[in-house]
Amino acid sequence: MSNEPTASPKLNELLEGGEISPEAYAEYSATDGVSNTRRPAMFDHVTLRVAELPTAGAAFTVMLDALEIEQTANTPVFSVWGNFALTKKDGEHPIARRVHVAFVAPTPAHVDRFWEAGIHAGLTDDGPPGPRPDYADDYYAAFVKDAAGNSFEAVYRDGERPRGSIDHIAIRVDDVAAATAFYATIGPAAGLTVSRQGTDSAAFSVGTSDGSLLLVAGEPTQNVHLAFSGDDDDVRRFHADATAAGYRSNGEPGERPGYHAGYYAAYVLDPDGNNIEVVDHHR
């Protein structure tokens, strides 16, 4: 499998000419080449800022290669694998901390190779390959962790799997009830449905079969960007429902032509300050 970036030449030209920002490129390239057909609700993209992009990018290249997840873009300022992206920190955007991202593995052997690649790349063992019957009878997974406390998993399960590279995302929250209320508020527009709710954790399904968003009590996850797909009405409803409930806007509904023509999105901060988006690409 080739690791050469597959983002469009035009997109690369815009970045190199300074006509779009590195962040805009990272957002756009995660969806470069998708069809005009509207997709059902799903994780559109997840972006983490890192301290040293070359080091992190090299590590994820070998780990995600082990899962046959193709790198779709790679520049000095970001790296993208489908709907998962890394980008550089800057003065206004510090690194992501304490997020858990689980990637889809085609077989248990792919899980084994992911873990070995991560250890060899300098990440810390956070759980060796093996069955996890406490999660599900068919759950086979492995875990590694970076220096910022972010945990990364490869998971194999029988049956239908989510589209894209991401199986589930877990974020730590200061107040589970407050975080659950936020994601329930945006749920109708973002495609999130509460599947489990408790004192110390909650879970949301994303779309019909496109993974899960988990909320876990603990020292909060910081500086993560989660985007969900929708249509224009979903984008407007997301922002209206969230702001009416008292949550802070981080960008009103509108076109973002610096990302690409037709990029229509809105942004709201969750109770722990993470940047949440619903986007319609019109592509």
C-alpha positions in Angstrom: 0.0 0.0 0.0 1.3 3.4 -0.9 1.7 6.2 1.7 1.7 8.9 -1.0 -0.8 11.7 -0.2 -3.9 11.5 -2.5 -5.3 15.0 -1.9 -6.0 16.9 -5.1 -3.1 18.7 -6.8 -5.2 21.9 -6.7 -5.5 21.6 -3.0 -1.8 21.2 -2.6 -1.2 24.3 -4.9 -3.5 26.4 -2.7 -1.6 25.4 0.5 1.8 26.0 -1.1 0.7 29.4 -2.4 -0.6 30.5 0.9 -4.2 30.8 -0.4 -5.6 28.5 2.4 -4.4 28.0 5.9 -2.9 24.7 7.1 -6.0 24.1 9.3 -8.3 24.7 6.3 -6.2 22.2 4.3 -6.4 19.6 7.1 -10.2 20.0 7.3 -10.6 19.8 3.5 -8.3 17.0 2.8 -10.0 14.7 5.2 -13.0 14.7 2.7 -11.2 15.4 -0.6 -12.7 13.3 -3.3 -16.0 12.3 -1.6 -19.1 12.2 -3.8 -21.9 14.8 -4.0 -24.3 12.3 -2.4 -25.1 13.3 1.2 -23.8 10.9 3.7 -25.7 9.9 6.8 -24.6 11.1 10.2 -21.0 10.0 11.0 -17.7 11.2 12.3 -16.8 13.5 9.5 -13.4 14.2 10.9 -11.4 14.3 14.1 -8.4 16.6 14.4 -5.7 16.4 17.1 -3.0 19.1 17.5 0.4 17.6 18.4 3.7 19.1 19.7 6.0 17.6 17.1 4.1 16.7 13.9 7.0 14.9 12.1 7.5 12.6 15.0 3.7 12.0 15.5 3.1 11.7 11.8 5.8 9.1 11.4 4.5 7.0 14.3 0.9 7.1 12.9 2.1 6.3 9.4 3.5 2.9 10.6 0.6 2.2 13.0 -2.2 3.0 10.5 -0.3 1.2 7.7 -0.6 -1.9 9.9 -4.4 -1.5 9.8 -4.4 -0.8 6.0 -5.6 2.8 6.7 -4.2 4.9 3.9 -2.6 8.2 4.4 -4.6 10.7 2.3 -2.4 13.9 2.8 1.0 14.7 4.3 2.6 18.1 4.5 4.9 19.9 6.9 1.9 21.2 8.8 -0.5 18.3 8.9 -1.1 14.6 8.2 -4.4 13.0 7.4 -5.8 9.5 7.2 -9.3 9.7 5.9 -11.4 11.1 8.7 -8.5 11.3 11.2 -6.0 14.2 11.2 -3.0 15.5 13.0 -1.9 19.1 12.8 0.7 21.4 14.4 0.0 23.3 17.6 0.4 27.0 17.5 0.1 29.9 19.9 -3.7 29.9 19.9 -4.2 26.2 19.6 -2.3 24.0 22.1 -1.9 20.2 21.9 -4.7 17.7 22.4 -4.7 15.8 25.7 -6.4 12.8 27.1 -8.5 11.7 24.2 -9.0 8.1 23.2 -9.4 7.2 19.5 -10.1 3.7 18.4 -9.4 2.6 14.8 -11.1 -0.2 12.9 -9.0 -3.3 12.4 -9.8 -5.8 9.6 -8.6 -8.8 11.6 -7.0 -9.7 15.0 -3.6 -10.0 13.2 -3.9 -6.3 12.2 -4.5 -5.4 15.8 -1.3 -7.2 16.7 0.7 -5.4 14.1 -0.7 -2.0 15.1 0.4 -2.5 18.7 3.9 -3.7 17.7 4.3 -0.7 15.3 3.2 1.7 18.0 5.6 0.3 20.6 8.5 0.4 18.0 7.5 4.0 17.2 8.0 5.1 20.8 4.5 5.1 22.2 3.8 3.4 25.6 2.0 0.1 26.0 -1.6 0.8 27.3 -2.9 -2.7 26.9 -1.4 -5.5 24.8 -3.3 -7.3 22.0 -6.0 -9.7 23.2 -9.7 -10.4 23.7 -11.6 -8.0 25.9 -14.7 -10.0 26.9 -15.7 -7.3 29.4 -16.4 -5.1 26.3 -18.0 -7.8 24.1 -17.5 -11.5 23.3 -15.9 -10.8 19.9 -13.9 -7.7 21.0 -10.1 -8.1 20.2 -8.0 -4.9 20.8 -4.7 -3.4 21.7 -3.8 0.1 23.1 -0.9 2.5 23.0 -0.5 5.9 24.7 1.4 9.1 23.8 3.2 11.5 26.1 0.2 13.9 26.2 -2.0 11.1 27.7 -3.8 10.4 24.4 -4.7 6.7 24.0 -5.0 5.0 20.7 -6.6 1.6 20.0 -7.1 -0.9 17.2 -10.2 -3.0 17.6 -11.5 -6.0 15.6 -15.1 -7.1 16.0 -17.3 -9.4 13.9 -20.1 -8.1 11.7 -20.7 -4.6 10.2 -18.2 -2.0 11.1 -18.2 1.8 10.9 -17.3 3.6 7.7 -14.1 5.5 7.7 -11.1 4.7 10.0 -12.7 5.4 13.4 -14.6 2.9 15.5 -15.2 5.1 18.5 -13.9 8.1 20.4 -13.8 8.5 24.2 -13.4 11.9 25.9 -12.9 12.5 29.6 -15.2 15.1 31.0 -15.4 17.1 34.2 -19.1 16.5 34.7 -20.7 13.5 33.0 -24.3 14.8 33.4 -23.4 18.2 32.0 -21.5 16.7 29.0 -24.3 14.3 28.4 -26.8 17.1 28.4 -24.7 19.0 25.8 -24.3 16.0 23.4 -28.0 15.1 23.8 -28.9 18.7 22.9 -26.9 18.6 19.7 -27.8 15.0 19.1 -30.8 15.5 16.7 -28.6 17.6 14.4 -25.3 15.8 14.8 -26.7 12.3 14.5 -26.0 11.3 18.1 -28.3 9.0 20.1 -27.9 8.2 23.7 -27.2 4.5 24.0 -26.1 4.3 27.7 -26.1 6.8 30.5 -24.7 6.4 34.0 -23.2 8.4 36.8 -19.6 8.0 35.7 -20.0 7.5 31.9 -22.3 7.8 29.0 -22.3 6.6 25.4 -23.8 7.9 22.1 -24.2 6.1 18.9 -23.1 8.0 15.8 -25.5 7.5 12.9 -26.9 4.0 12.4 -23.7 2.0 12.4 -20.8 4.5 12.4 -19.3 4.1 15.8 -19.7 5.6 19.2 -18.8 8.7 21.2 -18.1 7.8 24.8 -18.0 10.2 27.8 -16.0 9.2 30.8 -15.6 11.0 34.2 -12.0 12.2 34.8 -9.5 14.9 34.2 -11.1 16.5 31.0 -9.9 15.9 27.5 -8.5 19.1 26.1 -8.2 20.8 22.7 -9.9 18.2 20.5 -11.9 19.0 17.4 -14.8 16.6 16.6 -16.9 17.2 13.4 -20.1 15.4 12.5 -21.6 15.3 9.0 -25.0 16.7 8.2 -26.9 18.8 5.7 -27.4 22.6 5.9 -30.5 22.3 8.0 -28.6 20.1 10.5 -25.8 22.7 10.6 -28.3 25.5 11.4 -30.2 23.4 13.9 -27.0 22.3 15.7 -25.9 25.9 16.3 -29.4 27.1 17.2 -30.2 24.3 19.6 -26.8 24.6 21.3 -26.7 28.4 21.7 -30.4 28.5 22.8 -29.4 26.1 25.6 -26.6 28.4 26.7 -23.6 26.8 25.1 -20.9 29.0 23.6 -20.8 29.5 19.8 -17.4 29.1 18.2 -18.5 30.0 14.7 -22.0 30.7 13.3 -23.5 28.7 10.4 -22.1 29.8 7.1 -19.9 29.1 4.1 -16.2 28.6 4.8 -14.8 29.1 1.3 -11.2 29.0 2.6 -11.8 25.3 3.2 -13.4 24.6 -0.1 -16.4 25.8 -2.2 -19.6 24.6 -0.6 -18.1 24.0 2.9 -21.1 25.0 5.2 -20.5 24.5 8.9 -21.0 25.8 12.4 -19.0 25.4 15.6 -19.8 25.2 19.3 -17.7 24.6 22.4 -18.7 21.7 24.6 -18.7 22.1 28.4 -15.0 21.2 28.6 -14.0 23.6 25.8 -13.6 21.1 22.9 -14.5 22.4 19.5 -17.5 20.6 18.0 -18.7 21.0 14.4 -21.5 19.9 12.1 -20.6 20.3 8.4 -22.2 19.8 5.0 -19.5 19.6 2.3 -21.9 20.0 -0.7 -19.7 17.5 -2.6 
